């Protein structure tokens, strides 16, 4: 069994992990924490400004954007808690560490975005369309939206730079990093800041169309579209975090590579059963039944098991634990559930 390495925030990109040398991601807990803190501070300032603008102009789109930013602020707080609590060292009660607790808090963050942001925005939009009350001057709202766009853009830029740095180090695309990373705090900040910029454009468009036509329905439609956008983002993040919280396996590509690595060891004839599971950001556990040659002695099995551990830890940065169980190949072959089974 391997000893747990320091719990840094490595985003295990599974496609890259299949390559020799494994992922060597420079992303650290400190960098992810910095990204979250910057995003949280920016969101709080923007939320207050949007609320001020919404109350002056009576714009449902602006009030929806204020709720969006407040929800994002709460989200950043929860993500900060996730980073700190998930980084705790293993103990007797939690021998595999607290990595999965990161996904619990990140899941709550996604629910916050869904309930506070999406729910309030859609309600405001429907209410505005039904009542169609005239609104005040949108000038102050335009100014706030413009300033917010610059601030949100700076927060997103920090997250994008982090993602691109990881992608560059691993030779994959930024999209692959966001799709496969187990560092859900980075994924959440990137998705939410991107949604924030789109939401600002929708709010400005709704204000402009209302100003041109004189019909508040456009402001209401804008608020509903902002709510729908938040719903999509929250659903995507919640699903990703729930899968990781339950105990998601690594990709079939990586599992096949791991099986080949073990199979290539001296005196190993087959690996009839192999399981992997993500136990935290950038951390995975490997358990396998291994069929050794009949001539292998107990000392041989111990030596080869130690060699397997050293080889897998050296090649795959995300490997934290390796459990090998000597088994006879004459028995019934056990197979892991097929990909997607149970979903």
C-alpha positions in Angstrom: 0.0 0.0 0.0 1.3 3.4 -0.8 1.6 6.1 1.8 -0.6 9.2 1.1 1.4 12.0 -0.5 0.8 15.6 0.6 -2.7 16.6 -0.3 -2.1 19.2 -2.9 -4.8 20.3 -5.4 -3.7 18.3 -8.4 -6.4 18.1 -11.1 -6.1 14.6 -12.5 -6.7 14.8 -16.2 -7.4 11.2 -17.1 -6.6 11.5 -20.8 -3.1 12.9 -19.9 -2.6 10.3 -17.2 -2.4 7.5 -19.8 0.8 9.0 -21.1 4.2 8.0 -19.8 5.2 10.3 -17.0 1.6 10.9 -15.9 0.1 14.3 -15.2 2.6 16.8 -13.7 0.2 19.5 -12.9 1.5 22.7 -11.3 -1.8 23.6 -9.9 -1.7 23.7 -6.1 -4.1 24.2 -3.3 -2.7 27.7 -2.8 -3.4 28.6 -6.4 -6.9 27.2 -6.3 -7.5 29.0 -3.0 -6.3 32.3 -4.5 -8.6 31.9 -7.5 -11.6 31.3 -5.2 -10.8 34.3 -2.9 -10.4 36.7 -5.9 -13.7 35.4 -7.4 -15.5 35.8 -4.1 -14.3 39.3 -3.4 -15.2 40.4 -6.9 -18.7 38.8 -6.7 -19.5 40.5 -3.4 -18.6 44.0 -4.7 -20.5 43.4 -7.9 -23.6 42.0 -6.1 -23.9 45.2 -4.0 -23.5 47.4 -7.1 -26.1 45.5 -9.0 -28.5 45.6 -6.2 -28.1 49.4 -6.0 -28.7 49.7 -9.7 -31.7 47.4 -9.7 -33.4 49.3 -6.9 -32.9 52.6 -8.7 -34.0 51.4 -12.2 -36.5 48.8 -10.9 -35.0 46.4 -13.5 -35.8 42.7 -12.9 -32.8 41.8 -15.0 -30.5 43.9 -12.7 -32.1 42.4 -9.6 -31.6 38.9 -11.1 -28.0 39.7 -11.7 -27.6 40.9 -8.1 -29.1 37.6 -6.9 -26.7 35.8 -9.3 -23.7 37.6 -7.8 -24.8 37.0 -4.2 -25.3 33.3 -5.0 -21.8 33.3 -6.5 -20.4 34.9 -3.4 -21.9 32.2 -1.2 -20.6 29.7 -3.6 -17.1 31.0 -3.3 -17.3 30.8 0.5 -18.4 27.2 0.3 -15.7 26.4 -2.2 -13.1 28.0 0.2 -14.5 25.7 2.9 -14.2 22.8 0.5 -10.5 23.5 -0.2 -9.6 23.8 3.5 -11.5 20.8 4.9 -10.7 18.6 1.9 -6.9 19.2 2.5 -6.9 17.7 6.0 -4.4 14.9 6.6 -5.6 11.3 6.9 -6.3 10.0 10.4 -7.5 6.8 12.1 -11.1 7.5 11.4 -10.6 8.6 7.8 -7.5 6.6 6.6 -8.0 7.7 3.0 -8.1 11.4 4.0 -10.8 14.0 3.6 -10.5 14.6 -0.2 -14.1 13.7 -0.9 -15.4 16.3 1.5 -14.3 18.8 -1.1 -17.1 17.5 -3.4 -19.7 17.7 -0.6 -19.2 21.4 -0.1 -18.9 22.0 -3.9 -22.2 20.1 -4.3 -23.8 22.5 -1.8 -22.3 25.4 -3.7 -24.0 24.2 -6.9 -27.3 23.9 -5.1 -26.9 27.5 -3.9 -26.5 28.7 -7.4 -29.5 26.7 -8.5 -31.8 27.8 -5.6 -30.8 31.4 -5.0 -29.6 32.5 -8.4 -31.7 30.6 -10.9 -34.9 30.5 -8.8 -35.0 34.2 -8.0 -34.1 35.2 -11.5 -36.9 33.2 -13.1 -39.4 34.4 -10.5 -38.4 38.0 -11.1 -38.7 37.6 -14.9 -42.2 36.1 -14.7 -43.3 38.7 -12.2 -42.1 41.5 -14.5 -43.8 40.0 -17.6 -47.1 39.7 -15.8 -47.1 43.2 -14.2 -45.3 45.1 -17.0 -44.7 48.2 -14.8 -42.6 51.0 -16.3 -39.1 51.2 -15.1 -36.7 54.1 -14.3 -33.7 55.3 -16.3 -31.3 52.5 -17.2 -28.2 54.8 -17.3 -26.9 53.8 -13.9 -27.5 50.1 -14.7 -25.5 50.4 -17.9 -22.6 51.8 -15.9 -22.8 49.1 -13.3 -23.0 46.4 -15.9 -19.9 47.8 -17.7 -17.9 47.9 -14.5 -19.1 44.5 -13.5 -18.1 43.1 -16.9 -14.5 44.3 -16.4 -14.3 42.9 -12.8 -15.9 39.5 -13.8 -13.6 39.4 -16.7 -10.5 39.8 -14.5 -11.7 37.0 -12.2 -12.4 34.7 -15.2 -9.0 35.6 -16.6 -7.2 34.3 -13.5 -9.1 31.0 -13.7 -8.5 30.7 -17.4 -4.8 31.2 -17.0 -4.7 28.5 -14.4 -6.6 26.1 -16.7 -4.4 26.9 -19.7 -1.3 26.4 -17.5 -2.5 22.9 -16.6 -3.4 22.2 -20.2 0.0 23.4 -21.5 1.9 21.3 -18.9 0.0 18.1 -19.9 -0.3 18.7 -23.6 -4.1 18.6 -23.7 -6.7 21.2 -24.5 -8.4 23.5 -21.9 -11.7 21.8 -22.6 -10.2 18.4 -21.7 -8.9 19.9 -18.4 -12.3 21.2 -17.5 -14.1 18.1 -18.5 -11.8 15.7 -16.7 -10.4 17.6 -13.7 -11.2 16.4 -10.2 -10.4 19.9 -8.9 -14.0 21.0 -8.9 -13.2 24.4 -7.3 -11.4 25.5 -10.4 -14.1 24.1 -12.6 -16.8 25.9 -10.6 -15.1 29.3 -10.7 -14.5 29.0 -14.4 -18.0 28.0 -15.2 -19.6 30.5 -12.9 -17.5 33.5 -14.1 -18.2 32.5 -17.7 -22.0 32.4 -16.9 -21.6 35.8 -15.2 -20.3 37.5 -18.3 -23.1 36.0 -20.4 -25.6 37.1 -17.8 -24.3 40.6 -17.9 -24.7 40.7 -21.7 -28.3 39.4 -21.4 -29.1 42.0 -18.7 -27.8 44.8 -20.9 -29.7 43.5 -23.9 -32.9 43.4 -21.9 -32.4 46.9 -20.7 -31.7 48.2 -24.2 -34.7 46.5 -25.8 -37.0 47.8 -23.1 -35.5 51.3 -23.6 -36.1 51.1 -27.4 -39.6 49.5 -27.3 -40.9 50.9 -24.0 -42.1 47.4 -23.2 -40.8 45.9 -19.8 -41.4 42.4 -21.2 -37.9 42.4 -22.6 -36.5 43.0 -19.2 -38.5 40.1 -17.8 -37.4 37.8 -20.7 -33.8 38.7 -19.9 -34.2 37.8 -16.3 -35.7 34.4 -17.2 -32.8 33.7 -19.6 -30.3 34.5 -16.8 -32.2 32.1 -14.6 -32.1 29.4 -17.3 -28.4 29.9 -17.7 -27.7 29.5 -14.0 -29.9 26.4 -14.0 -27.7 24.8 -16.7 -24.4 25.7 -14.9 -25.7 24.6 -11.5 -27.0 21.3 -12.9 -23.7 20.5 -14.6 -21.6 21.3 -11.5 -24.0 19.4 -9.2 -23.9 16.3 -11.4 -20.1 16.3 -11.6 -19.7 16.8 -7.8 -22.2 14.1 -7.0 -20.5 11.6 -9.2 -17.1 12.3 -7.5 -18.7 12.3 -4.0 -20.2 8.9 -4.5 -16.8 7.5 -5.7 -16.2 7.9 -9.4 -13.7 5.7 -11.2 -11.0 7.0 -13.6 -11.5 6.6 -17.3 -11.5 3.3 -19.2 -8.3 4.5 -20.9 -6.4 4.9 -17.7 -7.8 1.7 -16.3 -6.6 -0.2 -19.3 -3.2 1.4 -19.0 -3.0 0.5 -15.3 -3.9 -3.1 -16.1 -1.1 -3.2 -18.7 1.4 -1.8 -16.3 0.6 -4.5 -13.7 0.5 -7.2 -16.3 3.9 -6.3 -17.5 5.5 -7.1 -14.2 7.7 -10.2 -13.7 5.8 -13.5 -12.9 2.3 -11.8 -13.5 0.1 -13.8 -15.9 -3.2 -11.9 -15.7 -5.1 -9.1 -13.9 -8.6 -10.5 -13.9 -10.1 -7.7 -11.7 -9.2 -4.1 -11.3 -11.0 -1.2 -9.6 -10.1 2.5 -9.4 -11.8 5.3 -7.5 -11.2 9.0 -7.0 -10.7 9.8 -3.3 -10.1 13.5 -3.6 -8.8 16.2 -6.0 -6.0 14.6 -8.0 -6.0 11.4 -5.8 -7.0 7.9 -6.8 -7.0 4.4 -5.2 -6.2 1.2 -7.2 -7.3 -2.2 -6.1 -6.6 -5.3 -8.3 -6.7 -9.1 -8.1 -3.4 -10.4 -9.7 -2.8 -13.9 -11.0 0.9 -14.8 -10.5 2.7 -17.8 -12.0 2.4 -21.0 -10.0 6.2 -21.0 -9.5 6.1 -17.6 -7.7 7.0 -17.8 -4.0 5.6 -15.6 -1.2 8.9 -13.6 -1.4 8.4 -13.1 -5.1 4.9 -11.9 -4.6 6.0 -9.4 -2.0 8.8 -8.1 -4.2 6.6 -7.7 -7.3 3.8 -6.0 -5.2 6.3 -3.5 -3.9 7.6 -3.0 -7.5 4.0 -2.4 -8.7 3.5 0.2 -6.1 6.6 2.1 -6.8 6.0 1.9 -10.6 2.5 3.2 -10.5 3.2 6.0 -8.0 6.1 7.2 -10.1 4.2 7.1 -13.4 0.8 8.4 -12.2 0.9 11.5 -10.0 -2.6 10.9 -8.8 -2.0 7.4 -7.3 -2.2 7.5 -3.5 -2.9 3.9 -2.6 -2.3 0.5 -4.4 -3.8 -2.7 -3.1 -2.9 -6.0 -4.9 -4.6 -9.3 -4.0 -2.9 -12.5 -5.3 -5.6 -14.7 -6.8 -5.8 -17.9 -8.9 -6.6 -17.4 -12.6 -8.5 -20.8 -12.6 -11.5 -19.3 -10.9 -14.3 -17.4 -12.5 -13.1 -14.1 -14.0 -14.5 -11.0 -12.3 -15.1 -7.9 -14.3 -15.9 -4.4 -13.1 -19.3 -2.9 -14.1 -19.4 -1.6 -17.6 -19.0 2.1 -18.2 -22.2 3.9 -17.6 -23.8 1.0 -15.8 -26.2 2.2 -13.1 -26.4 5.7 -14.4 
